[in-house]
Every structure is written in C-alpha cells, then in structure tokens.
C-alpha cells in the first residue's frame, strides 16, 4: 500500500510543477509587447499606380469678331447647345459690303489696264520697267480685294465645334471692337482629366500601357483615358500635372469639377518589389526599416522605399512576399525583441 501512495504523491507533485510552469509561461506572454501585422503582398506581372484627378472642360474658348462694328443679331442663351458650323452672331455688314464692292471695281479696272499693257509689252511698245510696275500694281490690288473679301466673311461668328454656350457678353445692336469677347463656348465632345503626380511618374510615362479613371458616382465603372501630355513645371503642391482625354458617355454623365481616381497601368519591371502599409516603414537619418515577425521575435530589416501611394500603400525592396510585417506597436520595438501578435 505504501508503494502505491508514493506513486500517487509523485504524480501530484509533477502536476503541481507543470501547472506552475504553464502559469508562468502564460504570465510571460501577457507581458510581451502586442503588435499588429499584415502580410507583404507581391506584385504581379502588371502594376498600377493610382492618383487623384479632377475633370475639366476639354476646350473653353472666347469667340470674337475680327472687326469693329455694331452687332446685327445674337439670339443665343447661356446653356444653349450648338452644333459645329452653326452661326452664333452676325455683325452689320453694310459698310464692309460697300468696301468690298469698291475694291472689286478698282481691281477690275486695274486688271483690264494690265491686260492692255501686256499686249503692248508683247509688241515691244512698253518698257520693261513700266510692265513690271503694272504687274506689281495688279498684285497689290488683288491683295486689297482679298482683304476686303475676308472682312466681309468675318462679319459672322460660327461654332468651331459642338458645344454649349457658357456666357454671352453682348446684345444685338451693341457696338463692339475687334477682338472683344462675344461668346464663351465650351466643347462638349469630351473632358480633360488632370492628375497630380510626382516627377518620377513623369519620367516613367513611356512605360505606361493604358490609363483609366473611376468616379465615386459609378464605383464599378472604369472610364478609359487617352494620354494628352504632361507639364514640367511643378504646381503649388510640388506635384506635376498629367493630362488625359475622356470621351463623354451619355449613359454615365460626368461634368467638369468632379474628382476622380486616375490609374496608370504598366508592365511590372520590378518583380522584387512588395506592397506594405506605409505606416510600417521606420525612417532614420539615412535608411528605411521595417520589423517582421519571425518565430516570436521582431526582426529589423533594412528596405528600400520605392514610392508611397495616395492609398497609403508603400512599394519597398528588401523583404519577400508574405513576410509578416509589423504595422502597429512599433514605438518601443528593438531588433530581436520577443513580441506577441494580436489576433
């Protein structure tokens, strides 16, 4: 009996010891720094860069007469749609019509005289000098006639494109000077998209294969864009403007002033890059680091910060896809410190 009681006592002592170890381990884990994490994402064969943009009118022009005179007729209203070639305003043409007739009569007279002088020159009855003066005089009159004809044609303003009248500055009967704005016309065939990007993106523009934008009003719709150009002068925010053309779609109304998200697509030539939250990056005076969770420890890795996106993501080199990157609880971490992951 004593033998069995000794065995039971040993078992009880062992259980108490194990319980104490387990309790001790649990207490140690409770005091470990708690950190949040996210797996690093590898980039596929194609990459996308996302920037914020704004819609603008593709053309916004002020139309004017090239002549001075009274406005004969202008019946347009602001907001009215017009077609390319449609007459928008007319100037009183009487003075310019008289000027054309007078110049035409003078030209016909000179032309007739030159015809007579040409016959005399062929029969050697006119000197070379007089003949050349006659030819020069005819050319001068032809220029005056063309100018008078152009003036007569310029008494009408026509729409250079399909659009909407944004502003009418004068009324019928008003006297206007040459070049004075008469109408502001907005092109309605499409829209321009202005995206603000860093200079590095401008330098890489030749590598982009396609572009599209998205609006919060049509969250699932991708609107294809055509690249127009970019500026080499920074804006107030130290970013540079890239311009795109967006064709209007009647089923998806978009207007100037709307904000959009512009995506630039290109083939990924840097497969060694991974995507992580930008907040995971720690900077010192020279380098950039991240902490990765490895076997219960926070291990410090030096990385190369390639770029930071408006979405809050960062592109880095130096760690691998699916590495467990610590994103929160970084303040007091040291290389090799024991940590606990928040589930």
C-alpha positions in Angstrom: 0.0 0.0 0.0 2.8 2.3 0.8 4.2 1.8 -2.7 1.0 3.0 -4.3 0.8 6.0 -2.1 4.3 7.1 -3.0 3.5 6.8 -6.7 0.4 8.9 -6.3 2.3 11.5 -4.4 4.9 11.8 -7.2 2.2 12.2 -9.8 0.6 15.0 -7.7 3.9 16.8 -7.3 4.5 16.6 -11.0 1.1 18.0 -11.9 1.6 20.9 -9.5 5.0 21.6 -11.1 3.6 21.5 -14.6 0.8 23.8 -13.6 3.2 26.3 -12.2 5.3 26.3 -15.4 2.2 26.8 -17.6 1.0 29.6 -15.4 4.4 31.2 -15.6 4.5 30.9 -19.4 1.1 32.5 -19.6 2.1 35.4 -17.4 5.2 36.0 -19.6 3.1 36.0 -22.7 0.7 38.5 -21.1 3.6 41.0 -20.6 5.0 40.7 -24.1 4.5 43.7 -26.4 1.4 43.3 -28.5 1.8 44.1 -32.2 -0.4 44.1 -35.3 0.7 42.7 -38.6 0.0 42.4 -42.3 1.4 40.1 -44.9 3.6 41.7 -47.6 2.0 41.5 -51.0 4.0 40.5 -54.1 3.4 42.5 -57.3 2.1 40.6 -60.3 3.3 40.9 -63.9 1.3 44.2 -64.2 1.3 47.1 -61.8 -1.0 50.0 -61.3 -0.3 53.5 -59.9 -3.3 55.4 -58.5 -3.5 59.2 -58.2 -6.2 61.7 -57.6 -7.5 63.8 -60.5 -10.1 66.4 -61.5 -12.3 66.7 -64.6 -12.0 69.8 -66.7 -13.5 71.0 -69.9 -11.5 69.9 -73.0 -12.0 73.3 -74.6 -13.3 76.6 -73.2 -12.9 79.4 -75.8 -14.0 83.0 -76.1 -15.2 83.9 -79.6 -15.0 87.4 -81.0 -15.3 89.3 -84.3 -12.1 90.2 -86.1 -13.7 93.6 -87.0 -15.3 96.5 -85.2 -18.9 97.5 -85.8 -22.5 97.1 -84.5 -23.8 93.6 -83.7 -26.7 92.8 -86.1 -28.0 89.7 -84.4 -27.3 87.4 -81.5 -30.1 85.2 -80.2 -28.2 82.7 -78.2 -28.9 82.0 -74.5 -26.5 80.7 -71.9 -26.7 76.9 -71.6 -27.9 76.5 -75.2 -26.4 73.6 -77.2 -24.9 74.4 -80.6 -23.5 72.4 -83.5 -20.2 72.9 -85.3 -20.6 75.4 -88.1 -23.8 77.0 -86.7 -24.0 80.8 -86.9 -23.7 82.3 -83.4 -23.6 86.0 -84.1 -23.7 88.5 -87.0 -22.3 92.0 -87.4 -23.9 94.7 -89.5 -22.1 94.0 -92.9 -23.2 97.1 -94.9 -20.0 99.1 -94.5 -17.8 96.0 -95.3 -20.0 95.1 -98.3 -19.6 98.6 -99.8 -15.9 98.4 -99.1 -15.7 95.1 -101.0 -17.7 96.4 -104.0 -15.5 99.5 -104.2 -12.3 97.4 -104.0 -13.6 94.9 -106.5 -14.4 97.7 -109.0 -10.9 99.2 -108.6 -9.3 95.8 -109.1 -11.3 95.1 -112.2 -10.2 98.4 -113.7 -6.5 97.7 -112.9 -6.8 94.2 -114.3 -8.2 95.5 -117.5 -5.5 98.1 -117.8 -2.8 95.4 -117.1 -4.3 93.2 -119.9 -3.9 96.1 -122.3 -0.3 96.8 -121.2 0.6 93.1 -121.6 -0.4 93.3 -125.2 1.7 96.5 -125.7 4.7 94.7 -124.0 4.4 91.7 -126.3 4.5 94.1 -129.3 7.6 95.9 -127.8 5.7 99.1 -127.3 6.2 99.1 -123.5 9.4 99.2 -121.5 10.3 96.5 -119.0 10.1 98.9 -116.1 6.6 100.1 -116.9 5.5 96.5 -117.5 6.9 95.4 -114.1 5.2 98.3 -112.3 1.8 97.3 -113.9 2.2 93.7 -112.8 3.1 94.8 -109.2 0.1 97.2 -109.1 -2.2 94.3 -110.1 -0.9 92.1 -107.3 -1.3 94.9 -104.8 -4.9 95.4 -105.8 -5.5 91.6 -105.6 -4.3 91.6 -102.0 -6.6 94.5 -101.2 -9.5 92.7 -102.8 -8.8 89.5 -100.8 -8.6 91.6 -97.5 -12.0 93.2 -98.3 -13.5 89.8 -99.1 -12.1 88.4 -95.8 -13.5 91.3 -93.9 -16.9 90.6 -95.4 -16.7 87.0 -94.4 -15.6 87.9 -90.8 -18.9 89.6 -90.0 -20.2 86.1 -89.0 -19.1 84.0 -85.9 -19.7 80.3 -86.3 -19.2 77.5 -83.8 -15.8 75.8 -84.2 -17.1 72.6 -82.5 -20.2 71.1 -80.9 -20.7 72.7 -77.6 -22.7 74.6 -75.0 -22.9 78.4 -74.7 -21.4 79.3 -71.3 -21.5 83.1 -71.5 -23.0 85.8 -73.8 -21.3 89.1 -73.3 -23.2 91.4 -75.7 -26.7 92.0 -77.1 -27.9 92.9 -80.6 -27.3 96.5 -81.6 -24.2 97.0 -79.3 -21.1 98.4 -80.8 -18.1 96.1 -80.4 -14.4 96.4 -81.1 -12.2 93.9 -82.9 -11.2 91.0 -80.6 -13.8 91.9 -77.9 -15.3 88.7 -76.4 -18.8 88.0 -77.7 -19.5 84.4 -76.6 -17.8 81.8 -74.4 -18.3 78.3 -75.9 -17.5 75.0 -74.1 -16.6 71.9 -76.0 -18.9 69.0 -75.1 -17.3 66.2 -77.1 -15.3 65.1 -74.1 -13.5 66.1 -70.9 -9.9 66.5 -69.8 -8.6 64.8 -66.7 -5.8 66.5 -64.7 -3.9 64.1 -62.4 -1.2 65.4 -60.0 1.8 63.0 -59.9 5.4 63.0 -58.7 8.2 63.8 -61.1 9.3 60.2 -61.1 6.0 59.2 -62.7 6.5 61.8 -65.4 9.9 60.2 -66.2 8.2 56.8 -66.4 5.4 57.8 -68.7 6.7 55.9 -71.7 6.3 52.6 -69.8 2.6 53.0 -69.2 0.4 50.8 -71.4 -3.1 52.1 -70.5 -5.0 54.5 -68.3 -8.4 54.7 -66.8 -10.3 56.7 -64.1 -13.1 55.9 -61.7 -15.7 58.1 -60.2 -17.4 57.7 -56.8 -20.8 58.1 -58.6 -20.1 54.9 -60.7 -17.9 52.9 -58.4 -17.7 49.8 -60.6 -17.2 51.6 -63.9 -13.7 52.1 -65.4 -13.5 55.0 -67.9 -10.7 54.6 -70.5 -8.4 57.6 -70.9 -6.1 58.8 -73.7 -2.8 60.4 -72.7 -2.5 64.0 -73.8 0.7 65.3 -72.2 2.3 66.5 -69.0 3.8 69.7 -67.7 7.4 70.0 -66.5 6.6 72.8 -64.1 5.5 71.8 -60.6 2.3 73.0 -59.1 1.9 74.6 -55.6 1.8 71.1 -54.0 5.2 70.3 -55.7 3.5 67.7 -57.9 3.3 67.7 -61.7 0.2 67.7 -64.0 -0.6 64.8 -66.4 -3.4 65.4 -68.8 -5.8 62.8 -70.3 -8.8 62.9 -72.6 -12.0 61.3 -71.5 -14.7 60.7 -74.1 -18.2 61.6 -72.9 -20.6 58.7 -72.3 -24.3 59.7 -72.3 -25.2 56.8 -70.0 -22.6 57.9 -67.4 -22.9 61.7 -67.0 -19.7 63.4 -65.8 -19.2 67.1 -65.6 -16.3 69.5 -65.1 -15.1 69.9 -61.5 -15.8 66.3 -60.4 -13.0 64.4 -58.6 -11.8 61.1 -60.0 -9.3 58.4 -59.2 -6.8 58.0 -62.1 -5.0 54.7 -62.6 -1.8 54.3 -64.7 -1.1 50.7 -65.8 2.2 49.4 -66.9 4.2 46.1 -67.1 6.0 45.4 -63.9 9.7 45.6 -64.5 10.5 45.3 -60.8 9.2 42.0 -59.5 11.4 42.3 -56.4 9.1 45.0 -55.1 6.4 44.2 -52.5 3.4 46.2 -51.2 3.1 47.0 -47.5 1.3 49.7 -45.5 3.4 52.9 -45.5 2.9 53.2 -41.7 5.1 50.1 -41.2 8.1 52.0 -42.5 10.5 53.5 -39.9 13.0 56.1 -41.0 16.2 57.3 -39.5 18.6 59.9 -40.9 19.8 57.6 -43.8 17.8 54.5 -44.2 14.3 52.9 -44.0 13.5 49.9 -42.0 10.6 47.5 -41.2 10.0 45.0 -38.4 8.9 41.5 -39.4 7.6 38.9 -37.0 9.8 35.8 -37.1 9.4 32.9 -34.6 8.1 35.1 -31.8 10.6 37.9 -32.4 10.5 41.3 -34.0 13.4 41.3 -36.6 14.5 44.5 -38.1 15.0 44.6 -41.9 16.6 47.4 -43.9 14.4 48.1 -47.0 14.5 50.5 -50.0 11.4 52.7 -50.1 10.5 52.9 -53.8 7.3 55.0 -53.6 4.3 55.8 -51.4 0.8 55.8 -53.0 -2.1 58.1 -52.1 -3.9 54.9 -50.9 -1.5 54.6 -48.0 0.5 51.7 -49.5 4.2 51.7 -50.0 6.4 49.9 -52.5 9.6 48.5 -51.0 12.5 46.3 -51.8 14.3 44.1 -49.2 11.6 41.7 -47.9 9.7 38.9 -49.6 6.0 38.4 -50.4 4.0 37.0 -47.5 6.6 38.2 -44.9 4.7 39.1 -41.7 5.2 42.9 -41.5 4.5 44.6 -38.1 2.2 47.6 -38.7 1.3 48.8 -35.2 3.1 48.7 -31.8 6.3 49.9 -33.4 7.2 52.6 -30.9 9.3 50.7 -28.4 10.4 47.7 -30.6 14.0 46.7 -30.7 15.7 44.2 -33.0 15.2 40.7 -31.7 12.6 41.6 -29.1 10.0 39.0 -28.1 6.6 40.1 -29.2 3.0 38.7 -29.3 0.7 39.0 -32.3 -2.7 40.5 -31.8 -5.2 38.1 -33.4 
